[in-house]
Amino acid sequence: MQAYKKKLFLNKLIKNGILFFIVLLSSYLIVNSLEFSFRFSESGRFSLLLLLFATFLFTLIRYLILPLYHYLNSSKQISDKDAAREIGKYFPNLDDKLLNTIQLQINHQETSLLKASIEQRTNELSVFDFNTSINLKTNYKYLRYLLFPAALILLLLMIIPHFLTESTHRIIHYDKEYNDALFHVKPAFETFVAFKNEPFTIEMVVEGEAVPDQFYLKAHGKTNKMKFSDATHINYQYPRVQNDFSFQILAGNYKSKTYTIEVRSRPDIKNLNIQLQYPPYTGLENTKISNNGNLTVPEGTTAHWTIESIESNGISLQMTEDTIEMQSPHQNQFTAYKQLLHTQDYQIQLRNQHGKNKQPISYQIDVIKDQFPIINLQTISDTTLYQYVIVTGSIMDDYGFSSLEFIYEVHEETKRLPMQLVSSHNAQNFFYQLSLDSIDLHPGEILHYYVRVYDNDAINGYKPARSQKHSFKLPDNTEIDAEIEKTAAQAKSDIHRTLDKAEDIREQIEEIQRDLKKNNNNNWQEKKKINTLLQDKKGLEKDIQQLAKKHKELTEKQNKFHKPNPELQKKSAQLQKLMEDILDEETKKLYEELQKLLQDDQSKTNLDELMQDIQQKEKNLEKEIERALEMFKRMQFDYKMDEIIQDLDQLKQQQSDLAQETGEKDTNLETTQENQEELNQKFDQLQEEIDKLEELNEKLSQPEKLDDLSTEQEEINQTQEEINQSLEQGKRKKSQEQQQKAAEQIESLSNQMKSMQTSMEMEMLQENLDHLRDILDNLLKLSFDQEDLMEEFKAVNQSDPRFVSLSQLQLKLRDDAVIIEDSLLSLASRVFQIQSFVTRELDAMNNHIEASLQGMKDRKKNDAVVNQQYTMTSINNLALLLNDVLQQLQQQMAESMGMPQPGQKGKKKPMPSMSQLQQELSKKIQDLKKSGKTGKPLSQELAELAAEQEMIRQQLQQIENELNNGDQGLSNNLKDIIKKMEQTETDLVNKNITQQTIQRQQDILTKMLQSEDALRERELDQQREAQTAQEEIHNTAKKYEEYIKTKQSELELLQTLPPKMNPYYKEEVNKYFQRLNEQ
């Protein structure tokens, strides 16, 4: 049975092998025929190849591999039953027997009977050969089927070989294009790779003998005409491609193979963030820039790039200096950092496995270099007292400063002084004041100075900038003397010019008064003249204020460099006060009233009265200016004499010192001769100064009698010539003796001038005392005569014939008053102690006399008597004030003679305070009330007491005016005292002394003591302030400093710049501040 099965499967294997070749050759012929007939495209040929391969594979497995497997593996062959059935088909008689026998063998219940039956059947069947049932030759019949395709293939190979070879070649090379036309189309490039969302051009090359004039591209189900770029190239451009697609080229019946375009994605940027970390010294806050790669940053900034990308596996920053490969901490995220020191361009280049970014991503880094600081300097020098040098100005930088210093060079040494600054402010003002006394700068030496500033550049190091070097020369004594003389001459010229303006204003007033008397009703012309008057008056006031300022500067310069004696300094201070008091408040109020009348268009009567008052005030102003001019001349004369005496003493000491040096043997005589020549020149200059002194004396209204010093000067000149001769001859000892002689002669000349100075002072003091006593006597006589005349006027009426004769007596008193006025004005030009209010009181006296005369003329008795009473008051006030001046002159005389006044016991008697004067006045009032006096003695004493009370009240009024609302409580207290004093004056004039008057005087004294305590405390505070102020070199310097600080605070308010401001606008703002600083 097993042999049968094996032969059976061998037969199937032979049969299937023949069938395999039949199917394979038939399939090959069919496929070749199809390709040869239809010339399929690449896809068609590929399908045929797949069909042929699938057929081969199927038949190989079906007809060869499986049967061979069954043949070799008996377990996979058919069962015995199936084999029995197959044998039964060939041996029909054995069908059932053989099948039953196999079934019995399969039965698992074996018995002897069963075994015997099986053996019997086996013996019966053993006579048969089952293999004979299978005839292998029967497979020959299939060979004829194989013979047909094989013969056909051989026939084709012999007759039409290309039928098989070409088709076979085309099928095997299915991806190759085959064209039987007269032209051939092939890709211009090896591959078709496009990038998503980008334009793509399909370009093909046409080759052949005959090229069609039209080609079409078939893709996406559409056919589009292609263009010829030249004779052999055709193309078609897609504006934007999204996905992969295939296409064919068509031309008539020609159809190219199918090409596929692969669409790839380029790498791209999704987000770009740059974190900018500015250098700390810039003070800028770190910023973040998104989706913008252009940078404008300060030098030294560290930039951190963070890029989120699309389809990118690598990013690099390609800079001018180097290339930075960015790191990728996370997928599609890349980072890099770099410190930026130079301006440069850079590109961001992205890449992936398909390519790089198409368009270059280019940006620019604009690095702003740290600029050098800028410094603007202005200098202010003290050209009056040469005590200080002020430097002020501005400094600017882009981010701030590290230091600011004032550098000066003197005595061949360079010194640095730190200056205050705010390091974080990039534009600020500075102010520095250098005391020249602190650096020991000598006359004639030059100080060089400048200011240097360093910025805070932490990248390149602090960069300096310095101002232009300035120089300041401290004048020598000769130059200082020349400046003082020039200033004095200018001051004198200014006084003359001011006097001319005052005279011009007086003439304008007179002209206006004449126009008012004409009553021509030309209001417009009058207003124009009054407006001109008001403008000229303002100009005059300004000139007078400027005059006082210049005189103060002149006095300070003279006091600093010549150090005059205390008496001269005191006179200078009194002259300064006179100049400051020339403008009084009453005159100012009159002009304000005139302005108001002009605006309100008041009547001419009021205007005429006002102009009369103004005219009188202007006359007084002229007198004060004339007095100031004469006193100024006197002061310059005294200063010049004192200066010459000091210079003579200094020259005498220098001559004596040189004589001592000449006596030393190691002294070089040539150097001594040069030093002696310098002393000779100094004496020549002193002689010129003496000549100038004589010129100043001649210009005085009352010149002094100066001694003739020409002989002494000639002797000194002669001695100096002899010294020069002896030094030239090398006679050391003789030269020394002559030098000592010259020193003694100079000392003698100095003593003679001192004696002359003392003599002139004593003579002038004595003369002034005598004149003042005469004026006081005349004032007292005028007061008594006025009182007698007033009493007589009270006793007559308007119709009494005595009224006329009494009026004539009043005229005589007016003439006496004019004489007293002239004498007093003449004395006031020499006596500095006579203050301005004395002349004003004199003016008030004259006005009351004129008013009383007018009342008599108009037969207005009461008006005449009232003005006579006021005249007495003014006379008494003048007497009291001049008596005080007399005491001061007597004190000055005693001090000049070196003797105390009687009762002083060698000590200067202190001036009584106002409270003491008020206490004495109160005691006099009480004594007068108890005395029981009546009549003329009573009236005389009451008038004197009223005048004395008025004098104290005026002094208090002046103090109250000077408070300037500084202490409201003290001011109110003084106002209350002044009001009560006015009540006391009324009681005294009305001869009404009561107990209430006595009690009021006690209240006044109490309040005055309280006010004096308050004033004393106020004075101590002012002294403390003054003491603190002395630490400042000069008031002018302080004013400059306040101005600079005010200006700086204004600029700092404007200079709060936003830290993110564009550098261009920031630079423009700094330029604007620079222009402000230069103003």
VOBA-488099 format. One record per residue (C-alpha): x, y, z. Coordinates in steps of 0.02 Angstrom, whole numbers, padded with zeros to 5 digits, always signed. Example, Ala and Ser with C-alpha at 12.3 -4.5 7.8 and 13.67 -1.06 7.14 Angstrom:
2
+00615-00225+00390/+00684-00053+00357/
END
This chain:
1079
+00000+00000+00000/+00139+00123+00041/+00226+00091-00126/+00062+00125-00210/+00041+00292-00123/+00217+00344-00162/+00198+00304-00348/+00032+00391-00345/+00109+00557-00287/+00254+00536-00408/+00130+00526-00548/+00045+00687-00486/+00212+00775-00472/+00254+00732-00655/+00084+00788-00712/+00089+00951-00613/+00265+00988-00677/+00203+00979-00858/+00053+01088-00812/+00168+01213-00726/+00269+01240-00882/+00113+01247-00989/+00036+01385-00881/+00201+01478-00862/+00241+01479-01049/+00063+01523-01093/+00063+01666-00970/+00227+01729-01038/+00161+01726-01216/+00001+01813-01166/+00092+01951-01067/+00220+01981-01205/+00083+01986-01334/-00015+02114-01233/+00139+02224-01208/+00193+02207-01389/+00020+02253-01447/-00029+02392-01329/+00136+02464-01270/+00080+02492-01093/+00144+02630-00982/+00253+02602-00832/+00105+02561-00723/+00034+02443-00854/+00199+02354-00877/+00217+02344-00691/+00044+02264-00682/+00091+02137-00815/+00250+02097-00722/+00152+02074-00563/+00027+01962-00654/+00164+01857-00729/+00253+01842-00564/+00092+01799-00472/+00053+01664-00600/+00226+01592-00585/+00219+01593-00398/+00045+01517-00391/+00082+01377-00513/+00250+01343-00433/+00170+01317-00265/+00015+01230-00332/+00095+01114-00457/+00271+01084-00393/+00305+01128-00214/+00150+01053-00133/+00155+00888-00231/+00339+00870-00200/+00309+00900-00015/+00174+00766-00011/+00283+00647-00106/+00428+00665+00013/+00323+00665+00172/+00220+00506+00190/+00122+00577+00334/+00051+00708+00220/-00001+00579+00088/-00178+00508+00070/-00248+00379+00195/-00258+00193+00166/-00446+00203+00142/-00425+00337+00007/-00289+00231-00072/-00404+00077-00066/-00540+00174-00154/-00415+00230-00287/-00357+00048-00311/-00537-00009-00318/-00561+00106-00467/-00430+00007-00560/-00474-00167-00483/-00664-00163-00461/-00670-00340-00386/-00553-00294-00248/-00639-00136-00198/-00743-00199-00052/-00622-00332+00006/-00475-00216+00017/-00575-00082+00105/-00648-00208+00231/-00476-00277+00267/-00407-00103+00303/-00556-00066+00416/-00529-00229+00512/-00349-00184+00539/-00399-00017+00606/-00518-00100+00735/-00442-00091+00908/-00527-00248+00979/-00416-00386+00918/-00475-00569+00930/-00410-00728+00860/-00554-00737+00743/-00521-00562+00682/-00337-00600+00657/-00378-00755+00561/-00497-00661+00450/-00368-00527+00415/-00235-00653+00372/-00352-00741+00256/-00396-00582+00165/-00216-00528+00158/-00166-00691+00076/-00304-00670-00049/-00249-00494-00096/-00064-00528-00101/-00078-00598-00273/-00119-00426-00339/+00016-00291-00383/-00064-00123-00340/+00074-00021-00426/+00018-00084-00592/-00137+00020-00571/-00031+00179-00596/+00043+00208-00768/+00167+00350-00770/+00162+00356-00960/-00012+00420-00958/+00065+00591-00924/+00134+00596-01099/-00032+00657-01162/-00001+00823-01071/+00160+00852-01162/+00067+00900-01319/-00009+01045-01224/+00165+01098-01172/+00229+01076-01347/+00113+01211-01417/+00175+01363-01314/+00354+01300-01320/+00349+01281-01509/+00266+01448-01526/+00401+01531-01423/+00537+01446-01527/+00450+01497-01686/+00437+01679-01627/+00618+01679-01577/+00664+01622-01750/+00545+01729-01849/+00509+01885-01740/+00635+01884-01597/+00600+02063-01548/+00421+02013-01514/+00484+01924-01361/+00646+02013-01321/+00581+02191-01327/+00421+02153-01236/+00514+02052-01106/+00640+02192-01085/+00501+02323-01070/+00409+02220-00940/+00564+02183-00838/+00614+02367-00846/+00440+02427-00813/+00498+02592-00734/+00592+02644-00887/+00507+02749-01017/+00503+02678-01194/+00458+02786-01338/+00441+02735-01514/+00402+02911-01574/+00524+03032-01660/+00552+03126-01496/+00589+03084-01317/+00539+03176-01156/+00637+03156-00998/+00651+03251-00832/+00773+03395-00823/+00818+03340-00648/+00840+03169-00574/+00705+03189-00442/+00546+03285-00420/+00547+03354-00243/+00440+03504-00198/+00415+03597-00034/+00246+03625+00042/+00163+03794+00013/+00298+03844-00109/+00290+03864-00298/+00359+03719-00399/+00408+03711-00582/+00402+03547-00679/+00537+03557-00810/+00564+03425-00944/+00693+03402-01083/+00630+03362-01258/+00748+03269-01375/+00715+03198-01547/+00708+03225-01734/+00535+03301-01736/+00473+03391-01582/+00288+03438-01569/+00249+03621-01538/+00127+03584-01396/+00147+03478-01242/+00022+03453-01103/+00040+03405-00922/-00090+03292-00850/-00109+03292-00661/-00249+03301-00533/-00369+03250-00671/-00332+03409-00767/-00232+03442-00923/-00129+03602-00933/-00027+03668-01076/+00159+03678-01046/+00275+03817-01101/+00438+03809-01196/+00576+03895-01100/+00691+03862-01249/+00697+03743-01398/+00729+03588-01292/+00648+03629-01125/+00466+03634-01077/+00396+03682-00906/+00243+03711-00804/+00236+03802-00637/+00121+03766-00492/+00102+03923-00384/+00088+03821-00226/+00095+03636-00191/+00019+03549-00043/+00031+03358-00062/+00117+03223-00166/+00046+03200-00341/+00086+03113-00508/+00086+03180-00685/+00113+03131-00867/+00171+03226-01019/+00054+03217-01168/+00088+03265-01348/-00036+03202-01479/-00037+03013-01462/+00117+03019-01355/+00100+02987-01170/+00249+02987-01055/+00269+02877-00908/+00197+02935-00742/+00308+03041-00634/+00279+03072-00450/+00317+03234-00360/+00359+03214-00178/+00306+03364-00070/+00414+03394+00081/+00402+03519+00224/+00537+03650+00249/+00592+03697+00425/+00515+03859+00488/+00505+03970+00642/+00349+03962+00748/+00402+04082+00887/+00557+04186+00913/+00594+04260+01084/+00750+04356+01132/+00784+04393+01315/+00900+04544+01332/+01004+04554+01489/+01078+04728+01497/+01241+04766+01589/+01199+04811+01769/+01288+04980+01760/+01163+05043+01630/+01022+05036+01755/+00906+04970+01620/+00776+04838+01656/+00797+04674+01562/+00676+04659+01417/+00601+04524+01307/+00576+04542+01120/+00454+04427+01031/+00453+04383+00846/+00578+04515+00797/+00761+04477+00781/+00824+04656+00752/+00913+04717+00907/+00970+04889+00963/+01061+04863+01127/+01196+04939+01235/+01370+04867+01220/+01395+04715+01330/+01213+04658+01326/+01188+04469+01335/+01055+04406+01215/+00966+04239+01246/+00879+04170+01090/+00737+04046+01110/+00662+03978+00948/+00512+03863+00931/+00524+03784+00759/+00420+03679+00639/+00495+03523+00556/+00670+03569+00610/+00807+03462+00682/+00943+03592+00688/+00962+03784+00696/+01118+03892+00686/+01149+04079+00708/+01269+04133+00572/+01350+04294+00628/+01487+04400+00554/+01611+04344+00686/+01562+04162+00708/+01424+04034+00695/+01328+03978+00848/+01247+03807+00846/+01089+03817+00949/+01054+03684+01080/+00890+03589+01087/+00832+03555+01265/+00659+03504+01202/+00588+03444+01037/+00572+03585+00911/+00644+03709+01038/+00817+03781+01021/+00916+03903+01130/+01078+04001+01119/+01157+04155+01200/+01295+04278+01160/+01367+04439+01232/+01348+04576+01102/+01499+04690+01082/+01494+04744+00900/+01366+04794+00771/+01339+04653+00647/+01214+04560+00539/+01161+04382+00574/+01053+04247+00495/+00948+04111+00572/+00971+03952+00470/+00852+03805+00499/+00876+03631+00428/+00798+03458+00424/+00825+03298+00326/+00744+03374+00172/+00833+03541+00166/+00852+03715+00238/+00741+03866+00252/+00715+03937+00078/+00726+04125+00112/+00869+04189+00220/+00806+04248+00390/+00919+04398+00413/+00923+04522+00557/+01036+04661+00617/+01115+04688+00786/+01147+04873+00816/+01265+04886+00965/+01267+05060+01041/+01441+05093+01103/+01456+05172+01273/+01484+05355+01234/+01613+05468+01313/+01536+05585+01441/+01504+05765+01391/+01545+05910+01504/+01495+06092+01486/+01580+06214+01601/+01547+06394+01648/+01657+06490+01767/+01617+06632+01883/+01761+06724+01962/+01754+06847+02106/+01823+07001+02020/+01778+07110+02169/+01865+07031+02317/+01956+06887+02228/+01900+06765+02360/+01827+06623+02258/+01813+06539+02091/+01649+06455+02048/+01629+06320+01917/+01456+06271+01863/+01391+06176+01716/+01319+06011+01663/+01378+05835+01631/+01292+05709+01521/+01319+05525+01484/+01217+05385+01415/+01207+05286+01579/+01285+05381+01723/+01448+05426+01808/+01575+05355+01927/+01664+05513+01985/+01675+05701+01961/+01824+05802+02017/+01888+05979+02016/+02072+05987+01968/+02181+06139+01990/+02363+06179+01967/+02453+06304+02075/+02632+06319+02136/+02679+06187+02006/+02570+06060+02097/+02413+05972+02036/+02277+05938+02161/+02109+05849+02143/+01954+05886+02241/+01801+05770+02230/+01636+05848+02183/+01461+05790+02225/+01358+05701+02094/+01216+05577+02079/+01292+05426+01993/+01130+05360+01921/+01075+05522+01837/+01137+05530+01659/+01116+05719+01645/+01142+05836+01791/+01211+06003+01841/+01357+06030+01956/+01417+06174+02062/+01582+06195+02150/+01659+06342+02239/+01846+06352+02271/+01907+06470+02406/+02063+06557+02344/+02118+06588+02523/+02121+06401+02554/+02251+06369+02418/+02368+06510+02470/+02365+06599+02302/+02483+06748+02306/+02460+06912+02211/+02517+06896+02031/+02505+06705+02029/+02397+06610+01905/+02277+06471+01948/+02241+06341+01813/+02089+06232+01838/+01968+06117+01749/+01836+05987+01788/+01851+05803+01743/+01714+05672+01745/+01720+05483+01724/+01575+05380+01660/+01525+05211+01731/+01570+05102+01581/+01596+04931+01657/+01630+04849+01489/+01776+04952+01422/+01828+05036+01584/+01783+05209+01649/+01806+05340+01512/+01854+05518+01559/+01804+05686+01488/+01876+05851+01543/+01826+06029+01517/+01933+06162+01440/+02070+06222+01554/+02033+06393+01628/+02149+06515+01709/+02126+06641+01846/+02259+06768+01888/+02259+06850+02058/+02306+07031+02022/+02457+07106+02104/+02445+07260+02212/+02469+07378+02066/+02330+07299+01966/+02214+07297+02117/+02248+07481+02149/+02209+07517+01967/+02045+07420+01978/+01995+07510+02137/+02031+07679+02057/+01934+07630+01902/+01786+07571+02007/+01791+07730+02112/+01795+07839+01955/+01648+07742+01883/+01551+07759+02046/+01584+07945+02047/+01527+07958+01867/+01370+07860+01910/+01330+07980+02052/+01350+08128+01934/+01238+08044+01806/+01109+08003+01939/+01112+08184+01996/+01083+08242+01818/+00934+08125+01804/+00864+08192+01968/+00881+08370+01903/+00796+08319+01741/+00650+08244+01838/+00634+08403+01941/+00626+08504+01781/+00491+08388+01713/+00391+08414+01873/+00408+08603+01857/+00351+08595+01676/+00199+08490+01725/+00156+08615+01861/+00167+08759+01737/+00050+08667+01620/-00072+08636+01760/-00075+08821+01805/-00110+08868+01623/-00270+08763+01630/-00269+08729+01443/-00371+08567+01464/-00248+08467+01359/-00269+08309+01462/-00185+08195+01334/-00026+08301+01335/-00024+08306+01525/-00046+08118+01540/+00094+08089+01416/+00213+08200+01516/+00163+08119+01680/+00188+07945+01606/+00361+08000+01548/+00394+08065+01723/+00341+07900+01802/+00452+07801+01683/+00602+07914+01715/+00572+07901+01902/+00577+07711+01893/+00739+07722+01797/+00811+07841+01928/+00762+07725+02069/+00846+07581+01980/+01005+07685+01955/+01008+07735+02138/+00990+07553+02192/+01128+07504+02073/+01234+07647+02140/+01217+07583+02318/+01264+07408+02259/+01420+07469+02168/+01474+07573+02316/+01456+07422+02429/+01567+07319+02313/+01695+07460+02308/+01695+07472+02497/+01717+07285+02516/+01863+07287+02395/+01947+07433+02482/+01922+07356+02653/+01993+07188+02597/+02148+07246+02506/+02194+07404+02598/+02121+07371+02770/+02084+07553+02814/+02073+07610+02993/+01911+07575+03088/+01855+07756+03079/+01862+07753+02890/+01766+07589+02887/+01635+07664+02998/+01618+07817+02886/+01604+07704+02735/+01464+07605+02818/+01374+07768+02858/+01391+07826+02677/+01324+07658+02619/+01173+07678+02732/+01148+07854+02664/+01144+07788+02486/+01023+07650+02534/+00908+07776+02622/+00902+07902+02480/+00741+07823+02418/+00609+07846+02554/+00440+07763+02565/+00345+07928+02570/+00408+07978+02398/+00363+07807+02331/+00187+07824+02399/+00169+07995+02318/+00214+07925+02148/+00094+07780+02174/-00041+07906+02214/+00006+08002+02057/-00013+07843+01955/-00183+07814+02032/-00240+07992+01999/-00185+07975+01820/-00286+07815+01798/-00439+07882+01889/-00432+08049+01793/-00450+08154+01951/-00466+08343+01957/-00321+08457+01922/-00331+08527+02099/-00282+08361+02177/-00150+08336+02044/-00074+08507+02073/-00062+08478+02261/+00016+08309+02233/+00142+08378+02109/+00194+08510+02236/+00228+08374+02365/+00324+08273+02237/+00424+08425+02185/+00476+08455+02364/+00527+08273+02384/+00630+08280+02224/+00720+08433+02287/+00766+08337+02443/+00822+08193+02333/+00938+08307+02237/+01009+08370+02400/+01038+08193+02462/+01125+08144+02300/+01232+08300+02305/+01275+08262+02484/+01317+08081+02439/+01428+08142+02297/+01524+08260+02410/+01541+08129+02546/+01599+08003+02417/+01734+08122+02361/+01783+08148+02541/+01789+07961+02571/+01899+07930+02419/+02016+08065+02479/+02026+07987+02652/+02048+07812+02578/+02188+07872+02466/+02280+07953+02610/+02260+07800+02720/+02318+07689+02576/+02474+07795+02547/+02518+07790+02732/+02500+07599+02735/+02605+07581+02577/+02740+07694+02651/+02746+07589+02809/+02759+07431+02704/+02893+07507+02593/+02990+07564+02745/+02988+07386+02814/+03043+07313+02647/+03184+07441+02635/+03241+07403+02811/+03237+07213+02776/+03337+07238+02617/+03466+07339+02712/+03487+07196+02834/+03508+07071+02690/+03636+07184+02605/+03742+07179+02763/+03755+06989+02750/+03916+06940+02658/+03840+06793+02565/+03709+06904+02484/+03728+06928+02296/+03741+07116+02262/+03665+07096+02089/+03509+07020+02165/+03510+07157+02296/+03520+07287+02159/+03370+07209+02071/+03271+07209+02234/+03320+07388+02266/+03262+07436+02093/+03091+07360+02132/+03080+07465+02291/+03128+07620+02192/+02987+07585+02070/+02865+07563+02213/+02914+07731+02283/+02892+07810+02111/+02716+07738+02110/+02687+07809+02284/+02738+07980+02224/+02609+07965+02085/+02481+07916+02217/+02524+08071+02317/+02494+08175+02161/+02324+08090+02140/+02287+08130+02323/+02315+08314+02287/+02199+08302+02136/+02063+08224+02243/+02084+08361+02371/+02063+08496+02241/+01897+08421+02186/+01824+08435+02362/+01702+08577+02394/+01809+08624+02544/+01986+08566+02505/+02103+08522+02646/+02268+08611+02675/+02398+08482+02629/+02579+08499+02678/+02709+08513+02541/+02800+08346+02540/+02904+08374+02384/+03065+08404+02483/+03048+08239+02577/+03011+08148+02417/+03162+08224+02330/+03275+08173+02474/+03215+07993+02463/+03243+07993+02275/+03419+08058+02299/+03458+07926+02430/+03392+07788+02315/+03505+07848+02174/+03654+07844+02291/+03608+07666+02341/+03609+07613+02159/+03779+07691+02131/+03853+07608+02285/+03784+07439+02234/+03854+07457+02060/+04024+07496+02136/+04010+07344+02251/+04014+07447+02412/+03914+07334+02524/+03931+07427+02688/+03896+07598+02613/+03747+07529+02521/+03679+07458+02682/+03697+07625+02772/+03611+07716+02630/+03471+07589+02626/+03444+07610+02812/+03442+07797+02785/+03312+07779+02648/+03204+07674+02766/+03214+07811+02899/+03169+07944+02770/+03018+07843+02712/+02966+07820+02893/+02981+08005+02920/+02874+08040+02768/+02744+07916+02832/+02743+07997+03004/+02722+08167+02925/+02573+08108+02826/+02499+08026+02981/+02519+08187+03075/+02438+08282+02932/+02295+08155+02930/+02267+08170+03117/+02277+08359+03109/+02148+08367+02968/+02032+08251+03062/+02045+08353+03221/+02021+08517+03130/+01871+08450+03037/+01797+08377+03195/+01819+08539+03287/+01748+08638+03143/+01600+08521+03129/+01570+08531+03317/+01571+08720+03313/+01453+08728+03165/+01338+08600+03243/+01331+08697+03407/+01289+08856+03311/+01151+08766+03216/+01081+08696+03378/+01082+08868+03459/+00995+08941+03308/+00867+08801+03309/+00829+08830+03491/+00812+09018+03462/+00700+08982+03311/+00594+08867+03417/+00568+08994+03554/+00531+09133+03429/+00406+09020+03340/+00321+08979+03504/+00310+09162+03553/+00239+09206+03383/+00114+09064+03396/+00053+09123+03565/+00031+09299+03498/-00065+09234+03348/-00182+09142+03462/-00224+09307+03548/-00271+09405+03389/-00411+09388+03263/-00414+09408+03074/-00467+09591+03080/-00334+09645+03204/-00202+09760+03124/-00069+09660+03217/-00110+09511+03104/-00005+09586+02964/+00143+09628+03074/+00142+09455+03149/+00139+09383+02973/+00295+09484+02935/+00378+09409+03088/+00336+09237+03020/+00422+09286+02857/+00577+09332+02956/+00573+09163+03044/+00564+09081+02873/+00721+09174+02820/+00807+09119+02980/+00755+08941+02942/+00830+08954+02768/+00997+09008+02844/+00990+08861+02965/+00948+08744+02820/+01096+08802+02717/+01214+08782+02863/+01145+08611+02906/+01158+08549+02726/+01336+08610+02716/+01377+08522+02877/+01287+08363+02820/+01405+08348+02672/+01549+08326+02794/+01469+08240+02943/+01426+08060+02907/+01327+08041+03068/+01190+08156+03003/+01067+08032+02929/+00941+08059+02791/+00791+08079+02903/+00873+08237+02975/+00862+08323+02806/+00686+08257+02784/+00637+08331+02952/+00714+08493+02893/+00605+08484+02739/+00451+08455+02848/+00495+08610+02950/+00503+08718+02794/+00339+08648+02729/+00249+08690+02890/+00321+08867+02890/+00260+08892+02710/+00091+08820+02756/+00075+08938+02905/+00120+09087+02793/-00012+09031+02667/-00140+09022+02809/-00095+09197+02862/-00108+09258+02684/-00281+09180+02669/-00329+09248+02842/-00354+09069+02905/-00295+09087+03081/-00325+08910+03138/-00227+08837+02991/-00084+08955+03026/-00078+08911+03211/-00086+08723+03178/+00059+08733+03055/+00156+08842+03178/+00133+08704+03306/+00196+08574+03179/+00342+08689+03141/+00390+08689+03323/+00378+08500+03327/+00494+08483+03177/+00616+08609+03251/+00618+08516+03416/+00642+08350+03326/+00788+08423+03231/+00863+08489+03390/+00850+08320+03475/+00923+08228+03326/+01065+08352+03304/+01099+08346+03489/+01125+08158+03471/+01244+08193+03325/+01335+08320+03433/+01362+08189+03567/+01431+08068+03437/+01551+08200+03371/+01609+08241+03546/+01637+08055+03578/+01735+08043+03415/+01838+08196+03464/+01878+08120+03633/+01929+07954+03554/+02037+08044+03426/+02125+08139+03565/+02145+07978+03664/+02046+08051+03811/+01878+07996+03884/+01740+08121+03909/+01705+08183+04084/+01625+08052+04192/+01676+07906+04079/+01829+07855+04179/+01920+07795+04027/+01778+07689+03962/+01662+07724+03819/+01491+07768+03884/+01360+07656+03806/+01219+07739+03713/+01055+07737+03810/+00922+07617+03745/+00751+07675+03690/+00673+07602+03847/+00793+07707+03951/+00748+07861+03850/+00563+07821+03874/+00590+07795+04060/+00678+07964+04073/+00536+08044+03972/+00404+07969+04087/+00498+08036+04239/+00507+08210+04160/+00319+08206+04128/+00284+08157+04310/+00403+08292+04375/+00321+08422+04261/+00147+08373+04324/+00206+08395+04504/+00301+08558+04471/+00146+08665+04450/+00224+08768+04308/+00112+08875+04199/+00123+08989+04050/+00273+08996+03935/+00390+08886+04040/+00255+08751+04043/+00224+08766+03855/+00411+08759+03817/+00438+08601+03921/+00281+08517+03852/+00340+08552+03674/+00511+08480+03712/+00432+08325+03792/+00314+08302+03644/+00460+08317+03522/+00560+08192+03623/+00411+08072+03626/+00392+08094+03437/+00576+08057+03410/+00562+07893+03508/+00402+07849+03414/+00486+07877+03246/+00630+07765+03296/+00506+07629+03345/+00412+07656+03182/+00573+07631+03086/+00608+07468+03180/+00431+07408+03146/+00450+07445+02961/+00615+07349+02954/+00535+07192+03028/+00452+07157+02857/+00323+07044+02938/+00463+06936+03005/+00388+06923+03181/+00201+06958+03184/+00189+06959+03373/+00331+07083+03395/+00261+07192+03256/+00089+07200+03338/+00168+07244+03505/+00265+07388+03426/+00110+07451+03337/+00018+07456+03505/+00163+07554+03584/+00166+07677+03437/-00022+07706+03452/-00007+07744+03639/+00140+07861+03608/+00033+07958+03484/-00099+07978+03621/+00035+08042+03740/+00096+08167+03609/-00084+08230+03591/-00099+08251+03780/+00067+08347+03787/+00020+08463+03642/-00151+08496+03722/-00070+08524+03894/-00178+08384+03963/-00067+08281+04081/-00179+08166+04183/-00158+08010+04288/-00212+07911+04135/-00064+07987+04042/+00054+07932+04181/-00019+07755+04181/-00008+07747+03991/+00176+07792+04001/+00204+07650+04124/+00116+07528+04004/+00224+07593+03861/+00383+07564+03963/+00330+07385+04008/+00291+07341+03828/+00454+07421+03768/+00555+07315+03889/+00468+07159+03821/+00499+07214+03642/+00682+07249+03678/+00701+07073+03745/+00619+07004+03588/+00729+07113+03478/+00883+07061+03573/+00841+06878+03548/+00805+06912+03365/+00973+06998+03349/+01061+06849+03427/+00975+06735+03300/+01029+06849+03160/+01207+06848+03228/+01204+06659+03229/+01141+06660+03050/+01273+06786+03003/+01404+06681+03088/+01348+06531+02987/+01342+06636+02831/+01523+06686+02857/+01570+06509+02816/+01515+06549+02640/+01647+06651+02551/+01533+06779+02474/+01347+06817+02460/+01363+06827+02273/+01428+06650+02268/+01282+06591+02372/+01160+06673+02253/+01242+06584+02108/+01230+06419+02200/+01044+06445+02237/+01015+06486+02054/+01107+06330+01996/+01012+06220+02119/+00845+06292+02063/+00891+06264+01882/+00951+06088+01920/+00788+06041+02009/+00689+06102+01858/+00796+05999+01739/+00787+05844+01849/+00598+05854+01843/+00607+05850+01652/+00745+05722+01642/+00643+05573+01705/+00665+05474+01544/+00575+05309+01513/+00709+05173+01517/+00638+05095+01358/+00650+05255+01258/+00721+05233+01085/+00906+05281+01086/+00877+05410+00949/+00745+05503+01048/+00847+05484+01206/+00993+05569+01119/+00879+05709+01058/+00813+05737+01234/+00992+05747+01301/+01032+05877+01168/+00881+05976+01226/+00941+05971+01407/+01113+06025+01348/+01038+06179+01266/+00945+06217+01427/+01106+06204+01527/+01195+06323+01410/+01063+06457+01435/
END
